[in-house]
Amino acid sequence: MSIETTTETPTEDTERLDVPNAPSCDEEFLSGERVTFTGVLASMTHSDASDLVEQHGGIATRHLSRQTTILVVGEEGWPLEDDGSPAVKFQMTQQWNQSGASIRVLRESEWLAALGLTERSHDVHRVYTPAQLSEMLGLSVALIRRWERIGLVQPVRRVHRLPYFDFHELTRLRRLNELLNSGVGRDELESSLRSLASCFPDVGRILDQVDLLAENSRLVYRDRGGLVESVSRQRLLDFDPSGSSDDSEQEGADEASAETIMFVPPDSAGGTNDPISSQQANRTAQDWFENGTALLEQDDVGGAIESLRLALMADRSRPEFHFSLADALYRHGLAEAALERYYATVEIDSEYIEAWTQIGCLHVETEHFEAALSAFRIAISIHPDYPDAQLHLAETLLAAGDIAKARRHWEQYLTLDTRGPWADLARQRLAETDSDPDEVDPHEDVSDEALPPR
């Protein structure tokens, strides 16, 4: 994978995406229109959107009716019901339009652009780091990284090794993943997406994502009861190749297999029961790394550690191997071992800014504030607009009692991010320290909950 090593930050124009097919800007275009919304809006709540309609001379309604003239489709995720079918309002609009109605269907970004609210329309496609997206969307950082590795999502830009992803695209993937994991069939989901093509012209590319998501759900592992598919948690038929009927021998085999991890390729018809030990000679360092990171995403931390160590046995020169093992060790409660692996990461690549941030977070946990401040400042020196490090540095300065410097970094964070829980925290901190800084307890233990290392 090629890595950009520039620290240049794109301008506002390069960060934001154009809104294709948007109506021309006309502040009066809602005058007299009856507007309703479907799906989750990425830029505001439905209540705020209704107020906006009223301010521009339109009538906002909760329900779709024959009098409705505009349907606005939210762009956070997909407008799909829990059973995978298209949103009811969207389906009804299609049916009525086929029968002669003329309800106009607009994507959220098109609607905002038509109102001249380009800042809001660009918010739909704003870019964020994996850690920010994890907090905003409830996705694990490991899952976001895995989606990138298998080609489900591509970073909009990359600064050193740090990827920035399109918020809109990640919300769509999250929704598809939720539906597949809840048992919605691939064919049904693809059919629903095709029905949305009139509103979302990139559906063809999204269908490929459905295939990848479904295929990559075939990661399985073995516990004391047999084979388990990692996504659905369903047990798979497991035939004992030895045919042994000895109960005591089988009990011992089950005991041993509790630590055995297996990978069944997506195109495998029935899988295999060969343990890892018999496959080691045929697996590359990259194979072990990908298996380990997938297991980590599935919360099989012990198996992930084993697989990542095997990757490092084959190739110790890859900083991302050390970084992922550090993540796994931390999640396993081995913070000191994790810290050493993060340091091993930056020893190989001194500009691995996510590793420097993790080093800082672990030093904060042990109240080694000077070491933490040093690590965060190194990360910022490499990438001044790195939002995660700016906020962590501000929180650490607060804990160290330097409120004036902390305020500067909260303010800097808000120039990089204005939405989500971290932006809310920065605004809260600035409000708390604005009137009387002495009222803020620098040792208040809140940052651990708000800003977990992973």
C-alpha positions in Angstrom: 0.0 0.0 0.0 1.5 3.4 -1.0 1.6 5.9 1.8 1.5 9.7 1.3 4.0 11.4 3.5 2.9 15.0 2.9 1.7 17.1 5.8 -0.2 19.4 3.5 -3.9 19.8 4.5 -6.3 20.2 1.6 -8.1 23.5 1.3 -11.8 23.7 2.1 -12.6 23.3 -1.7 -10.6 20.1 -1.9 -12.0 18.6 1.3 -15.6 19.1 0.2 -17.4 17.4 -2.5 -19.6 19.0 -5.2 -23.3 18.2 -5.1 -24.2 16.7 -8.5 -27.7 17.4 -10.0 -28.5 19.9 -7.2 -31.2 22.5 -8.1 -29.9 26.0 -8.6 -29.8 28.1 -5.5 -33.2 29.8 -4.9 -34.3 30.8 -1.4 -37.9 30.9 -2.6 -38.0 27.4 -4.0 -39.8 26.1 -0.9 -42.5 28.7 -0.9 -45.8 27.0 -0.8 -44.3 23.5 -1.0 -45.4 20.7 1.3 -42.2 18.9 2.4 -41.6 15.7 4.3 -38.4 13.8 5.2 -37.3 10.2 5.2 -34.2 8.5 6.4 -31.6 9.9 8.9 -30.4 13.4 8.0 -26.6 13.9 8.2 -26.7 17.7 8.7 -29.4 18.3 11.3 -32.4 16.7 13.1 -35.8 16.3 11.4 -37.1 19.0 13.8 -34.5 21.5 12.7 -35.1 20.6 9.1 -38.8 21.2 9.5 -38.1 24.6 11.1 -35.9 25.4 8.1 -38.8 24.6 5.7 -41.1 26.9 7.6 -38.5 29.7 7.6 -38.4 29.5 3.8 -42.2 29.6 3.3 -42.9 25.9 3.0 -45.0 23.6 5.0 -43.3 20.7 6.8 -45.3 17.5 7.5 -44.4 14.4 9.4 -46.4 12.1 7.1 -46.4 11.6 3.3 -49.7 12.4 1.6 -51.1 13.1 -1.9 -50.6 16.8 -1.1 -46.8 16.4 -0.5 -44.7 18.1 -3.2 -41.2 17.3 -2.0 -39.6 14.3 -0.3 -36.1 14.9 1.1 -34.1 11.7 1.6 -31.5 11.8 4.4 -28.0 10.9 3.6 -26.7 9.4 6.9 -26.8 5.7 6.1 -29.4 4.4 3.6 -33.2 5.0 3.7 -33.9 1.3 4.4 -36.2 -0.2 7.0 -35.0 -2.8 9.5 -36.1 -5.6 7.3 -33.9 -4.2 4.4 -36.8 -2.8 2.4 -36.7 0.8 1.1 -38.2 3.4 3.4 -42.0 3.4 3.3 -42.2 7.0 2.3 -39.8 6.4 -0.6 -41.8 3.4 -1.8 -45.1 5.2 -1.6 -43.6 8.2 -3.5 -42.4 5.9 -6.3 -45.9 4.2 -6.6 -47.8 7.5 -6.6 -45.4 9.0 -9.2 -45.9 6.0 -11.4 -49.7 6.7 -11.1 -49.4 10.3 -12.2 -48.3 12.2 -9.1 -45.3 14.6 -9.3 -43.7 14.5 -5.9 -40.1 15.7 -6.3 -37.4 13.5 -4.6 -34.3 15.3 -3.4 -31.2 14.0 -1.6 -30.4 15.9 1.6 -27.4 17.5 0.0 -29.4 18.6 -3.1 -32.0 20.2 -0.8 -29.5 22.1 1.2 -27.6 23.3 -1.9 -30.9 24.6 -3.4 -31.4 26.6 -0.2 -27.9 28.1 -0.6 -26.8 26.3 2.5 -23.5 25.0 1.0 -21.8 24.8 4.3 -24.5 22.4 5.6 -24.5 20.4 2.3 -20.8 19.9 2.5 -21.1 18.7 6.1 -22.7 15.5 4.6 -19.3 14.7 3.1 -16.9 16.0 5.7 -13.9 13.8 6.4 -12.8 12.4 9.7 -10.1 10.2 11.3 -10.9 6.6 12.3 -11.0 7.6 16.0 -13.4 10.4 15.3 -15.7 8.2 13.3 -15.5 5.5 16.0 -16.9 8.0 18.5 -19.5 9.5 16.2 -20.8 6.2 14.6 -20.2 3.6 17.3 -18.0 1.6 15.0 -14.7 0.1 16.3 -11.5 1.5 14.9 -10.5 -2.0 14.1 -13.6 -2.5 11.9 -13.0 0.7 10.0 -9.4 -0.4 9.3 -10.5 -3.8 8.2 -13.0 -2.3 5.8 -10.2 -0.2 4.3 -7.9 -3.3 4.0 -10.5 -5.3 2.1 -11.4 -2.4 -0.2 -14.8 -1.6 1.1 -13.9 2.0 1.8 -11.0 4.2 0.5 -9.7 7.2 2.4 -10.4 10.6 0.9 -6.9 11.6 1.8 -4.0 10.3 3.9 -1.4 12.3 5.9 1.5 10.0 6.6 -0.2 6.8 7.7 -3.3 8.5 9.0 -6.4 8.0 6.8 -9.4 10.4 6.6 -12.7 9.0 5.5 -15.9 10.4 4.1 -18.5 10.5 6.9 -21.3 9.9 4.4 -19.7 6.8 3.0 -19.0 5.3 6.4 -22.6 5.8 7.6 -23.8 3.9 4.5 -21.5 1.0 5.1 -22.5 0.9 8.7 -26.2 0.6 7.8 -25.5 -2.2 5.2 -23.4 -4.1 7.8 -26.1 -3.8 10.4 -28.7 -5.2 8.1 -26.6 -8.1 6.9 -25.7 -9.0 10.5 -29.3 -8.8 11.5 -30.2 -11.6 9.0 -31.4 -9.6 6.0 -30.5 -11.6 2.8 -28.0 -10.4 0.3 -30.5 -10.7 -2.6 -33.2 -8.8 -0.8 -30.8 -6.0 0.2 -29.4 -5.7 -3.4 -33.0 -5.5 -4.7 -33.8 -2.7 -2.3 -30.7 -0.8 -3.2 -31.5 -1.0 -6.9 -34.9 0.5 -6.2 -33.0 3.6 -4.8 -31.1 4.1 -8.0 -33.3 7.0 -9.2 -32.2 8.9 -6.2 -28.7 7.5 -5.6 -27.0 7.0 -9.0 -23.9 5.3 -7.4 -25.9 2.2 -6.4 -23.9 0.0 -8.8 -20.7 0.6 -6.9 -22.6 0.0 -3.6 -23.8 -3.4 -4.8 -20.1 -4.5 -4.9 -19.8 -3.4 -1.3 -22.7 -5.6 -0.3 -20.9 -8.6 -1.9 -17.7 -7.8 0.0 -19.5 -7.4 3.3 -21.3 -10.6 2.9 -18.3 -12.6 1.7 -16.1 -11.3 4.6 -18.6 -12.5 7.1 -17.2 -16.0 6.6 -14.5 -15.6 9.2 -15.0 -18.4 11.8 -13.3 -19.5 15.0 -13.4 -22.5 17.2 -14.5 -22.5 20.8 -15.2 -25.4 23.2 -18.5 -26.2 21.4 -17.1 -26.2 17.9 -17.0 -23.8 15.0 -18.7 -20.4 15.2 -19.3 -17.9 12.4 -17.9 -14.6 13.7 -20.6 -12.3 12.3 -23.8 -14.2 12.9 -22.4 -16.1 15.9 -24.2 -19.2 14.5 -22.6 -22.6 15.0 -21.4 -24.6 12.0 -21.4 -28.3 11.5 -18.0 -29.6 12.6 -17.1 -33.2 11.6 -14.3 -34.9 13.4 -11.8 -36.0 10.7 -10.3 -38.7 13.0 -13.7 -40.4 13.5 -12.7 -41.0 17.2 -15.5 -42.0 19.5 -13.4 -42.0 22.7 -15.1 -39.5 25.0 -12.0 -38.8 27.1 -9.9 -38.3 23.9 -12.5 -36.1 22.4 -12.8 -34.0 25.6 -9.0 -33.4 25.5 -9.2 -32.5 21.8 -12.0 -29.9 22.6 -9.8 -28.5 25.4 -6.9 -28.0 23.0 -9.1 -26.6 20.3 -10.3 -23.8 22.5 -7.2 -21.9 21.5 -7.3 -22.8 17.9 -8.2 -20.2 15.3 -9.3 -21.1 11.8 -10.1 -19.1 8.7 -12.6 -20.4 6.1 -12.2 -18.6 2.7 -15.4 -17.1 1.4 -15.5 -19.5 -1.6 -14.9 -22.6 0.6 -17.8 -25.0 0.3 -17.5 -26.8 3.6 -14.4 -25.4 5.3 -11.7 -27.4 6.9 -10.9 -28.7 10.4 -7.1 -28.5 10.1 -5.6 -26.6 13.0 -3.4 -23.6 12.5 -0.3 -25.5 13.4 -0.6 -27.6 10.2 -1.1 -24.5 8.1 1.8 -22.3 9.3 4.2 -23.2 6.6 1.7 -22.1 3.9 0.7 -18.7 5.5 2.5 -15.5 4.9 3.1 -12.7 7.4 0.4 -10.7 5.7 -2.0 -13.7 6.0 -1.4 -13.8 9.8 -1.8 -10.0 10.0 -5.1 -9.9 8.2 -6.4 -12.9 10.2 -5.3 -11.2 13.5 -6.9 -7.9 12.7 -10.1 -9.6 11.7 -10.2 -11.6 14.9 -9.6 -8.4 16.9 -12.5 -6.7 15.2 -14.6 -9.7 16.2 -13.5 -9.3 19.9 -11.5 -12.5 19.8 -8.6 -10.7 21.4 -6.6 -13.8 22.5 -6.8 -15.2 19.0 -5.8 -11.9 17.5 -2.7 -11.7 19.8 -1.6 -15.2 18.8 -2.1 -14.4 15.1 -0.4 -11.0 15.2 2.6 -12.5 17.0 2.9 -15.1 14.2 2.9 -12.3 11.7 5.8 -10.6 13.5 7.7 -13.9 13.7 7.6 -13.9 9.9 8.3 -10.2 9.4 9.3 -7.8 12.2 9.9 -4.8 9.9 6.2 -3.8 9.4 5.2 -1.0 11.9 1.5 -1.7 11.3 2.0 -5.2 12.7 3.5 -3.8 15.9 0.7 -1.2 16.1 -2.1 -3.8 15.8 -0.5 -6.1 18.3 -0.3 -3.1 20.7 -4.0 -2.5 20.2 -4.8 -6.1 21.0 -2.5 -6.2 24.0 -4.2 -3.0 25.4 -7.6 -4.5 24.9 -6.4 -7.6 26.7 -5.5 -5.5 29.8 -1.8 -5.6 29.2 -1.2 -1.8 29.0 2.5 -1.9 29.8 3.1 -4.5 27.0 1.0 -2.4 24.7 3.1 0.7 25.4 6.3 -1.1 24.4 4.7 -2.2 21.1 3.6 1.3 20.4 7.2 2.5 21.0 8.4 -0.4 18.7 6.1 1.1 16.1 7.6 4.6 16.1 11.1 3.1 16.3 10.4 1.7 12.8 8.4 4.7 11.6 9.0 7.8 13.6 6.1 9.6 11.8 3.4 7.0 12.7 1.2 9.7 14.3 -1.5 7.3 15.5 1.1 5.4 17.5 2.4 8.6 19.1 -1.1 9.5 20.1 -1.6 6.1 21.7 1.7 6.4 23.6 0.4 9.7 25.0 -2.9 8.2 26.0 -1.2 5.3 27.9 1.0 7.7 29.7 -2.0 9.8 30.7 -3.5 6.6 32.2 -0.5 6.2 34.5 -0.5 10.0 35.2 2.9 10.5 33.5 1.7 13.8 32.1 5.1 15.1 30.9 5.7 12.0 28.8 2.1 12.2 27.5 2.5 15.9 26.5 5.7 15.1 24.7 4.1 12.3 22.7 1.1 14.4 21.7 3.3 17.3 20.7 5.4 15.0 18.5 2.2 13.9 16.7 1.1 17.5 16.2 4.6 18.5 15.0 4.2 15.9 12.3 0.6 16.8 11.4 -0.5 20.1 13.0 -4.2 19.6 11.9 -4.5 16.2 13.5 -7.7 16.6 15.5 -7.3 13.5 17.8 -3.9 14.7 19.1 -5.1 18.3 19.5 -8.0 17.2 21.8 -5.9 14.7 23.7 -3.2 17.4 24.3 -5.8 19.9 25.5 -7.2 17.3 28.0 -3.8 16.4 29.2 -2.9 20.1 29.7 -6.1 20.4 31.8 -5.1 17.4 33.9 -1.6 19.0 34.4 -3.2 22.3 35.5 -2.2 24.4 32.4 -5.7 25.6 31.5 -4.6 28.6 29.4 -2.7 26.3 27.0 -5.5 23.7 27.1 -8.0 26.4 25.9 -5.8 27.1 22.8 -5.9 23.4 21.8 -9.7 23.0 22.4 -10.2 26.1 20.2 -7.8 24.6 17.6 -9.8 21.3 17.7 -13.1 23.2 16.9 -11.5 24.6 13.8 -11.1 21.0 12.6 -14.4 19.5 13.8 -17.7 21.0 14.8 -19.9 18.0 15.3 -19.9 14.8 17.3 -19.1 14.0 21.0 -15.5 15.3 20.9 -16.6 18.7 19.5 -19.3 18.8 22.2 -16.6 18.1 24.8 -14.3 20.9 23.5 -17.2 23.4 23.6 -18.1 22.2 27.1 -14.5 22.7 28.3 -14.2 26.2 26.8 -17.5 27.2 28.5 -16.3 25.8 31.9 -13.0 27.6 31.7 -14.3 30.9 30.3 -15.9 32.4 33.3 -13.7 31.1 36.1 -10.8 28.7 35.3 -10.3 28.0 39.0 -13.6 26.2 39.1 -12.3 23.5 36.8 -10.8 20.6 38.6 -7.7 19.6 36.5 -7.7 16.2 38.2 -11.4 15.5 37.4 -11.4 11.9 36.0 -13.6 12.4 32.9 -11.2 12.2 30.0 -10.8 8.4 30.3 -14.5 8.0 29.6 -14.6 10.6 26.9 -11.4 9.7 25.1 -10.5 6.0 25.4 -7.3 5.1 23.7 -9.2 2.5 21.6 
